[in-house]
């Protein structure tokens, strides 16, 4: 495969290996020598030999073929060295050196030059500004992480955009016996990026799960494509750093202001089937356990010798949206025969504080037949035997390897050995209730999202409508497009004069609304350009005159007065919904469905979806607060109509990349209709 | 003080000490013997001596005075033993034995007998069904926790309602060098409860912070009173187990359905100044660090040698509602003189991966002048020196002991010693960014909530109005009470007949609303008993006839037809708010302020407050989504009017304990008014 030579090179040259043990170039060579079985070459024009290996003046002086060159020399010399590598037909270079775009200024210039060179060259590059790469099987450590840090062999690959975080996590993993298949510090990803690596790891048999730390993505489309393909085969876990970065500049649209920077990332990652976490400790637990079990249901069994431990774990389950499995009559009856009378036979199944390993065994024998993810809590108490209990759990695992078993050993000194025993045997083992619940939640999310279907989406036939306008469109100017793509809008027309007004009201009827339509929406709101609840001709004519006055007074150009039906007319019960579109700079269009009207700004309850709606996402939408709100005022047919609007809005934004934001707010949703009452299309960046 | 003899007894008798090393009665004696310097007596009629101590047949045979009797005998014999203790004038008994109310049935009977006895007796009792009590200075361990578990001396007291959780946490603390002043397993708290212990610990000089694990409270008022007094003197941290318990039975009122079981606990605890946590690991960190620093601001400084670590920590700060402190020009300028050019001089202050201890020192010397809580991140990298960096942090602490310093050492083997060093020196030290942020958030919450003022509350003069009705009140029947207590309601009247109708509409004007008022509110909604938006006499008379038909058809007794003004009339811009009251069975009345109308059920955005509103809480309310929603449609005067409504509603519920729930939904809030448009008072349990 493409990157085989990178991860499993036959020969490595260290360009910039150093005699000074405190230098990066020395640590890299030391790390390679530690376990690598292939040929090692050293390039340093100022040394005869380094760490017992002959040093060449230039890579061109080496006679053997070189698969990977690890480059750790001052930034200004990197390009020249790379050119020599090209001449030498080196396949891959790992550029450790910093001093590129991350420092700006001259660094950015270097980065540009490097990029230019790589466009024309066959050599593929990891970095610059990275820690390097580690493979554990066969073992090669081409990084400068502390040589005292043991990197264990495991089945999880770790890709990190932060070198410092990577070394901390690898160090932590070393203390906790967590292993890796491969570790990649991706650096500036000037050439090879996360998606390229993920494409490779997807097919890598030694990698069962992939964990990423990401601060930003440059090519959203490429990354998502790779992610979607990868999650079909193995779990991918992502921690996104920089969630607190604010959205840039002023925001004019509701939808734009609701979509934070992070929302797009989270949404895109989750829609592509990734498990998204927010804590380093979760990242850590997934590194160890992401590939251990398939969690096929959100109904969880808790078995415990600690009432309090069971209670707290049940709390976390509830807060995570998971369920306690119902224990069938049959199972309760079986448990009642083996457990003391005071036990709780329902979930959490409390075997009491004096539960022996034997009692754990008998209980697990019974509840394992439920075939549900099972949390086994142990808390050290009088007579309790942690190691023997751990062995019972391990035996259960051997008997039923597919059963997702999650031992939770509360306590310290008394249970530490038991936890270690389980981890060494390849089972998970946790310290705290929230940890184990986070894992189960993530694994269930993965199981239920890794293979989305798009039946409903494919069914929808949407007309392609071009938005051939170069400026923001409001009022009738915007309405016409939604009419074309098949989103119902309230009746409305432009009024030429008073005569026209009288003609049009006869078609619309009272109550009605008069609005000024101008290119400056902010202005319109301030100057009182909307008059609602007009009930008769007298009010209508006065309103028309007032608005004309306002247009004159404010010297509005290209301003129209428009008349609209009252969209709530005839509806005893309705809700105001916001339907919107927002184009994220990295991931493209997102569609928003939220509480609308005056509530949109302050309450901000909103769900974002990608334009391509999976059947699973549609079901999930129904279960959100917004879904329930819509259904409380309407019915499944109207809900389906809104799904159709979402798909249509998405297509409209996809075929019109000039559109930045769309607000349909409010969308009046009632028993018999879903009608947009106000419409805005923004082409200016929000 | 009251419990001095309990925690620092001159003599202890172990009733039920056992020769069998596997019995609880043996472990207790072993634990006492381990460190206790006072007199130990043993009572066991079947033994001559146990663990080298002479055994008495009865406590009455002992000649010395006994301060504490620890009782570990079968439940059915406990009362007799206790009677002997009374005769012997023993001050305190700790009843370890289980088999009381926690097992129901005969156990409940035993509990009742015990309770009866204790009412008449001077002896004070901890338990039954508990693990016992530990004091570390002077040292005495009257529990059966594993004798291998070392309990270190510290300044935090721990009270737990779960024995199993207590032993797990003490075990974990032992592994992590976390010490305690006192540990109390409270058991069934038949006599001495959490509040009694807290009253004692409040004055205990060796206790600087108190941590509680609670599953339920029986006397809410007593507990809150003790808690409020205690948080004035020292931080109290509470983990509540059983958060997932659903509200009981069917709920008729909006407010009732919005108030979960846990909400009342959380609200009451936080209003009393407690730090409420939801994870065991947070509980753990607070045990160690709750009393270390005062955090007087929510503006936090981050100093880091790891870009990624800084980014993730900033994310957690943001998500926790804390702020990154602004770094002044002056400070930036000072930092620029000592840090490399590529450093980030703003917050997080990134000193780069090669930061030496010296660089940490110089940076801390500068930023310590900001006098803000400071997170110091260390991540192991090339050349980095964990221990020396830890020493630099410790030196800073010695120089400025009041400065809240939170070292965060990412990594494992390479930094573990540095973490231990800091902890041994009495500083905190964390593994993960979210932990350190949780601590800072909690300590800032404590600092800003421990001394609430009630100026605004005291200013409000509220009339006492009795709700002398024995059934639910809706419509005009309810409205009259709100009119009396000073909450504005929409104009409305009962209609006798068509003539009356015509008279009343002339006062109210169109549009108006007609409603059936009946005792069965659920019924009213189903049968279409509300007709809104009546615009003229024709519609009015038809509506009146329709409603009369409905009353006849459904054979409604005591049903009225009522007419109301349209509460939204004349308001161009308004929001629908829910103002409600709910009586929690433990903590009494809570007042709800949330999104109203049709949105109340599904969106459920709501803030609960206690009737006695602190000035701080009022400020916080302004900053919530609901507060902002109200202010978006009104102004500070109207907001203040709603505060007045909250206080009035609270008083009304306090003086009328028969009222269970109140719904004022919607409360129409506009630029010039806040008027309730519908009113319900429930006396039946929801």
Boltz contact constraints between the chains, C-beta under 6 A:
constraints:
  - contact:
      token1: [A, 24]
      token2: [B, 382]
      max_distance: 6.0
  - contact:
      token1: [A, 103]
      token2: [B, 342]
      max_distance: 6.0
  - contact:
      token1: [A, 144]
      token2: [B, 382]
      max_distance: 6.0
  - contact:
      token1: [A, 146]
      token2: [B, 414]
      max_distance: 6.0
  - contact:
      token1: [A, 162]
      token2: [B, 307]
      max_distance: 6.0
  - contact:
      token1: [A, 162]
      token2: [B, 308]
      max_distance: 6.0
  - contact:
      token1: [A, 164]
      token2: [B, 306]
      max_distance: 6.0
  - contact:
      token1: [A, 164]
      token2: [B, 308]
      max_distance: 6.0
  - contact:
      token1: [A, 164]
      token2: [B, 353]
      max_distance: 6.0
  - contact:
      token1: [A, 164]
      token2: [B, 379]
      max_distance: 6.0
  - contact:
      token1: [A, 164]
      token2: [B, 381]
      max_distance: 6.0
  - contact:
      token1: [A, 165]
      token2: [B, 308]
      max_distance: 6.0
  - contact:
      token1: [A, 167]
      token2: [B, 380]
      max_distance: 6.0
  - contact:
      token1: [A, 167]
      token2: [B, 381]
      max_distance: 6.0
  - contact:
      token1: [A, 168]
      token2: [B, 379]
      max_distance: 6.0
  - contact:
      token1: [A, 168]
      token2: [B, 410]
      max_distance: 6.0
  - contact:
      token1: [A, 168]
      token2: [B, 411]
      max_distance: 6.0
  - contact:
      token1: [A, 171]
      token2: [B, 380]
      max_distance: 6.0
  - contact:
      token1: [A, 171]
      token2: [B, 411]
      max_distance: 6.0
  - contact:
      token1: [A, 171]
      token2: [B, 412]
      max_distance: 6.0
  - contact:
      token1: [A, 171]
      token2: [B, 414]
      max_distance: 6.0
  - contact:
      token1: [A, 172]
      token2: [B, 411]
      max_distance: 6.0
  - contact:
      token1: [A, 172]
      token2: [B, 412]
      max_distance: 6.0
  - contact:
      token1: [A, 174]
      token2: [B, 412]
      max_distance: 6.0
  - contact:
      token1: [A, 174]
      token2: [B, 413]
      max_distance: 6.0
  - contact:
      token1: [A, 175]
      token2: [B, 412]
      max_distance: 6.0
  - contact:
      token1: [A, 175]
      token2: [B, 413]
      max_distance: 6.0
  - contact:
      token1: [A, 241]
      token2: [B, 308]
      max_distance: 6.0
  - contact:
      token1: [A, 241]
      token2: [B, 311]
      max_distance: 6.0
  - contact:
      token1: [A, 241]
      token2: [B, 312]
      max_distance: 6.0
  - contact:
      token1: [A, 242]
      token2: [B, 311]
      max_distance: 6.0
  - contact:
      token1: [A, 243]
      token2: [B, 315]
      max_distance: 6.0
  - contact:
      token1: [A, 244]
      token2: [B, 314]
      max_distance: 6.0
  - contact:
      token1: [A, 244]
      token2: [B, 315]
      max_distance: 6.0
  - contact:
      token1: [A, 244]
      token2: [B, 318]
      max_distance: 6.0
  - contact:
      token1: [A, 279]
      token2: [B, 434]
      max_distance: 6.0
  - contact:
      token1: [A, 280]
      token2: [B, 432]
      max_distance: 6.0
  - contact:
      token1: [A, 281]
      token2: [B, 432]
      max_distance: 6.0
  - contact:
      token1: [A, 306]
      token2: [B, 164]
      max_distance: 6.0
  - contact:
      token1: [A, 307]
      token2: [B, 162]
      max_distance: 6.0
  - contact:
      token1: [A, 308]
      token2: [B, 162]
      max_distance: 6.0
  - contact:
      token1: [A, 308]
      token2: [B, 164]
      max_distance: 6.0
  - contact:
      token1: [A, 308]
      token2: [B, 165]
      max_distance: 6.0
  - contact:
      token1: [A, 308]
      token2: [B, 241]
      max_distance: 6.0
  - contact:
      token1: [A, 311]
      token2: [B, 241]
      max_distance: 6.0
  - contact:
      token1: [A, 311]
      token2: [B, 242]
      max_distance: 6.0
  - contact:
      token1: [A, 312]
      token2: [B, 241]
      max_distance: 6.0
  - contact:
      token1: [A, 314]
      token2: [B, 244]
      max_distance: 6.0
  - contact:
      token1: [A, 315]
      token2: [B, 243]
      max_distance: 6.0
  - contact:
      token1: [A, 315]
      token2: [B, 244]
      max_distance: 6.0
  - contact:
      token1: [A, 318]
      token2: [B, 244]
      max_distance: 6.0
  - contact:
      token1: [A, 342]
      token2: [B, 103]
      max_distance: 6.0
  - contact:
      token1: [A, 353]
      token2: [B, 164]
      max_distance: 6.0
  - contact:
      token1: [A, 379]
      token2: [B, 164]
      max_distance: 6.0
  - contact:
      token1: [A, 379]
      token2: [B, 168]
      max_distance: 6.0
  - contact:
      token1: [A, 380]
      token2: [B, 167]
      max_distance: 6.0
  - contact:
      token1: [A, 380]
      token2: [B, 171]
      max_distance: 6.0
  - contact:
      token1: [A, 381]
      token2: [B, 164]
      max_distance: 6.0
  - contact:
      token1: [A, 381]
      token2: [B, 167]
      max_distance: 6.0
  - contact:
      token1: [A, 382]
      token2: [B, 24]
      max_distance: 6.0
  - contact:
      token1: [A, 382]
      token2: [B, 144]
      max_distance: 6.0
  - contact:
      token1: [A, 410]
      token2: [B, 168]
      max_distance: 6.0
  - contact:
      token1: [A, 411]
      token2: [B, 168]
      max_distance: 6.0
  - contact:
      token1: [A, 411]
      token2: [B, 171]
      max_distance: 6.0
  - contact:
      token1: [A, 411]
      token2: [B, 172]
      max_distance: 6.0
  - contact:
      token1: [A, 412]
      token2: [B, 171]
      max_distance: 6.0
  - contact:
      token1: [A, 412]
      token2: [B, 172]
      max_distance: 6.0
  - contact:
      token1: [A, 412]
      token2: [B, 174]
      max_distance: 6.0
  - contact:
      token1: [A, 412]
      token2: [B, 175]
      max_distance: 6.0
  - contact:
      token1: [A, 413]
      token2: [B, 171]
      max_distance: 6.0
  - contact:
      token1: [A, 413]
      token2: [B, 174]
      max_distance: 6.0
  - contact:
      token1: [A, 413]
      token2: [B, 175]
      max_distance: 6.0
  - contact:
      token1: [A, 414]
      token2: [B, 146]
      max_distance: 6.0
  - contact:
      token1: [A, 414]
      token2: [B, 171]
      max_distance: 6.0
  - contact:
      token1: [A, 432]
      token2: [B, 280]
      max_distance: 6.0
  - contact:
      token1: [A, 432]
      token2: [B, 281]
      max_distance: 6.0
  - contact:
      token1: [A, 434]
      token2: [B, 279]
      max_distance: 6.0
  - contact:
      token1: [A, 575]
      token2: [B, 598]
      max_distance: 6.0
  - contact:
      token1: [A, 595]
      token2: [B, 603]
      max_distance: 6.0
  - contact:
      token1: [A, 598]
      token2: [B, 575]
      max_distance: 6.0
  - contact:
      token1: [A, 602]
      token2: [B, 625]
      max_distance: 6.0
  - contact:
      token1: [A, 602]
      token2: [B, 628]
      max_distance: 6.0
  - contact:
      token1: [A, 602]
      token2: [B, 629]
      max_distance: 6.0
  - contact:
      token1: [A, 602]
      token2: [B, 632]
      max_distance: 6.0
  - contact:
      token1: [A, 603]
      token2: [B, 595]
      max_distance: 6.0
  - contact:
      token1: [A, 603]
      token2: [B, 605]
      max_distance: 6.0
  - contact:
      token1: [A, 603]
      token2: [B, 625]
      max_distance: 6.0
  - contact:
      token1: [A, 605]
      token2: [B, 603]
      max_distance: 6.0
  - contact:
      token1: [A, 625]
      token2: [B, 602]
      max_distance: 6.0
  - contact:
      token1: [A, 625]
      token2: [B, 603]
      max_distance: 6.0
  - contact:
      token1: [A, 628]
      token2: [B, 602]
      max_distance: 6.0
  - contact:
      token1: [A, 629]
      token2: [B, 602]
      max_distance: 6.0
  - contact:
      token1: [A, 632]
      token2: [B, 602]
      max_distance: 6.0
